[in-house]
């Protein structure tokens, strides 16, 4: 944690001191340095928020507030939010043919939004330019399986079992450049497990990666699955 915080703090301090030492009055660099300082501050703030979230999830302090809602509608709302980011890399966001229909689930809508946003942003960052990200839903009886698939470089098998660990990153240099702290997937896993469900990943080098997680269809099923966890 201290290592992850040190980089944005060091950068932020450096930019501010450079501005105070005279760069503030240099029109060629002052705005650029302020933008860089703001980016470092945003990264530090996001890291602190992630640390608070994962601490609450791991300690059981963060309670889920489930409700019935249409996850397909939620997916389309997230697509609209991330459209510009995806367009920058010419990546197409789509729902798989045959899946683009009402898909009721019983879950904490805000927390599942966190899960979907994290998985889709990861897919944008590590997918191929001019590729696509596909959301799909599958009937698993009591549960609905939600999959997020990208067309990308894929992940070596040696990394797959550790992807959901805190601070673990497959490509450390690239993650730091893009502001990643290695907490997103750990938070995703805790949110899904707090719903009494599971998440998994499969990947093929040079083809792409697919994350899949399950959610209860309705309140009765949800309560039954949560009761099993609590024993």
C-alpha positions in Angstrom: 0.0 0.0 0.0 2.8 2.4 0.9 4.5 1.7 -2.4 1.4 2.4 -4.4 0.8 5.7 -2.5 4.4 6.8 -2.8 4.4 7.3 -6.6 1.4 9.8 -6.9 2.5 11.6 -3.7 6.1 12.0 -5.0 4.8 13.2 -8.4 2.3 15.6 -6.9 4.9 17.1 -4.6 7.4 17.5 -7.4 5.0 19.3 -9.7 3.8 21.7 -6.9 7.4 22.6 -5.8 8.5 23.1 -9.4 5.6 25.5 -9.9 6.4 27.3 -6.6 10.1 27.6 -7.7 9.0 29.7 -10.7 7.3 27.5 -13.3 4.0 28.9 -12.2 4.8 32.1 -14.2 6.0 30.2 -17.3 3.1 29.9 -19.7 4.7 27.1 -21.6 4.6 24.7 -18.6 2.3 26.0 -15.8 -0.9 24.5 -17.1 0.8 21.3 -18.1 2.3 20.9 -14.6 -1.1 21.7 -13.0 -2.8 19.1 -15.1 -0.2 16.5 -14.1 -0.5 17.4 -10.5 -4.3 17.1 -10.7 -3.9 13.6 -12.4 -1.6 12.5 -9.5 -4.1 13.8 -6.9 -7.0 12.0 -8.7 -5.0 8.8 -8.7 -4.2 9.1 -5.0 -7.9 9.8 -4.2 -9.0 6.8 -6.2 -6.5 4.6 -4.5 -7.7 5.7 -1.1 -11.3 5.1 -2.1 -10.4 1.6 -3.3 -8.6 0.8 -0.1 -11.6 1.9 2.0 -13.9 -0.2 -0.1 -11.8 -3.4 0.1 -11.3 -2.9 3.8 -15.0 -2.6 4.4 -15.7 -5.6 2.1 -13.1 -7.8 3.8 -14.3 -6.9 7.3 -18.0 -7.4 6.4 -18.8 -3.8 7.2 -20.1 -3.1 3.8 -23.6 -4.5 3.5 -25.2 -5.3 0.2 -28.6 -3.6 -0.6 -30.1 -6.0 -3.2 -33.1 -5.2 -5.4 -34.8 -6.6 -8.5 -33.7 -4.8 -11.7 -32.8 -5.4 -15.4 -29.1 -5.9 -15.7 -29.2 -5.6 -19.5 -30.6 -2.0 -19.1 -27.7 -1.3 -16.7 -25.2 -2.6 -19.2 -26.5 -0.3 -21.9 -26.2 2.7 -19.5 -22.6 1.8 -18.7 -21.9 1.4 -22.5 -23.1 5.0 -23.0 -20.9 6.2 -20.1 -17.8 4.5 -21.5 -18.5 5.0 -25.2 -16.0 7.8 -25.7 -13.2 5.9 -23.9 -13.9 2.9 -26.1 -14.2 5.0 -29.3 -10.7 6.4 -28.6 -9.4 2.9 -29.4 -12.1 2.1 -31.9 -13.5 -0.7 -29.8 -17.1 -1.7 -30.2 -19.2 -2.3 -27.1 -22.0 -4.7 -27.8 -24.4 -7.2 -26.2 -24.2 -10.7 -27.8 -26.9 -11.6 -30.3 -29.9 -13.2 -28.6 -29.0 -11.7 -25.2 -30.1 -8.1 -25.8 -33.4 -8.5 -23.9 -34.8 -7.9 -20.4 -32.6 -9.8 -17.9 -33.9 -9.5 -14.3 -31.5 -10.2 -11.4 -31.6 -9.6 -7.7 -28.5 -7.8 -6.5 -27.1 -4.6 -5.2 -27.4 -2.4 -8.3 -24.7 0.1 -7.3 -22.2 -2.6 -6.4 -22.8 -4.6 -9.6 -22.4 -1.4 -11.5 -18.9 -1.2 -9.9 -18.2 -4.7 -11.1 -19.3 -4.1 -14.6 -17.5 -0.8 -15.0 -14.3 -2.3 -13.7 -14.4 -5.3 -16.0 -15.4 -3.2 -19.1 -12.7 -0.6 -18.4 -10.1 -3.4 -18.0 -11.2 -4.8 -21.3 -10.9 -1.4 -23.0 -7.4 -0.9 -21.6 -6.1 -4.4 -22.5 -8.2 -5.1 -25.6 -7.0 -4.7 -29.2 -7.6 -1.5 -31.1 -10.5 -1.8 -33.4 -11.7 -4.9 -31.5 -14.8 -5.4 -29.5 -16.1 -6.1 -26.0 -19.1 -8.4 -25.7 -21.6 -8.8 -22.8 -23.6 -12.0 -22.7 -26.1 -13.6 -20.3 -26.8 -17.3 -19.8 -29.6 -19.1 -18.0 -28.0 -21.2 -15.2 -31.2 -22.2 -13.5 -31.4 -20.3 -10.2 -28.7 -17.9 -11.4 -27.8 -15.8 -14.4 -24.3 -16.0 -15.7 -22.9 -12.6 -16.9 -19.8 -12.7 -19.1 -17.6 -9.8 -20.3 -15.4 -10.9 -23.2 -12.7 -8.9 -25.0 -10.6 -9.4 -28.1 -7.1 -8.8 -26.8 -3.7 -10.1 -26.0 -4.9 -12.7 -23.5 -3.3 -13.6 -20.2 -0.7 -16.3 -19.5 -2.0 -19.2 -17.5 0.5 -18.5 -14.7 -1.3 -15.3 -13.9 -4.9 -16.4 -14.0 -5.0 -17.8 -10.5 -3.6 -14.6 -9.0 -5.7 -12.0 -10.9 -8.0 -11.3 -8.0 -5.3 -10.7 -5.4 -4.8 -7.2 -4.0 -2.2 -5.2 -5.9 -1.5 -8.0 -8.4 -0.9 -6.8 -11.9 0.0 -8.8 -15.0 1.7 -5.8 -16.7 3.0 -3.6 -13.9 4.5 -0.9 -16.1 1.4 -0.5 -18.3 -0.9 -0.5 -15.3 1.0 2.3 -13.6 1.0 4.3 -16.8 -2.8 4.0 -17.0 -3.3 4.7 -13.3 -4.1 1.2 -12.1 -3.4 0.2 -8.5 -4.2 -3.5 -8.8 -7.2 -3.3 -6.5 -10.1 -3.3 -9.0 -10.4 -7.1 -9.5 -9.9 -7.8 -5.8 -12.9 -5.5 -5.1 -14.9 -7.1 -7.9 -14.3 -10.6 -6.4 -15.4 -9.4 -2.9 -18.6 -7.8 -4.2 -19.6 -10.9 -6.1 -18.8 -13.2 -3.1 -20.8 -10.9 -0.8 -23.8 -11.7 -3.1 -23.1 -15.4 -2.4 -21.9 -15.9 -5.9 -18.7 -16.7 -7.8 -16.5 -15.1 -10.5 -14.0 -16.8 -12.8 -11.8 -15.9 -15.7 -10.6 -17.8 -18.8 -8.1 -16.5 -21.3 -6.3 -17.6 -24.5 -3.1 -15.8 -25.5 -3.6 -13.8 -28.7 -7.3 -14.3 -28.6 -8.8 -12.6 -25.6 -10.1 -12.9 -22.0 -13.5 -13.6 -20.6 -14.7 -12.8 -17.0 -17.9 -14.5 -15.9 -19.9 -14.0 -12.7 -23.3 -15.3 -11.5 -26.2 -13.4 -9.9 -29.4 -14.7 -8.3 -32.6 -14.4 -10.4 -34.8 -13.3 -7.6 -35.0 -12.4 -3.9 -36.0 -15.9 -2.7 -33.0 -17.5 -4.4 -30.7 -14.7 -3.1 -31.8 -15.2 0.5 -31.3 -18.9 0.2 -27.8 -18.6 -1.1 -26.8 -16.0 1.5 -28.1 -18.2 4.2 -25.9 -21.1 3.0 -22.9 -18.8 3.3 -23.7 -17.8 6.8 -24.3 -21.4 7.7 
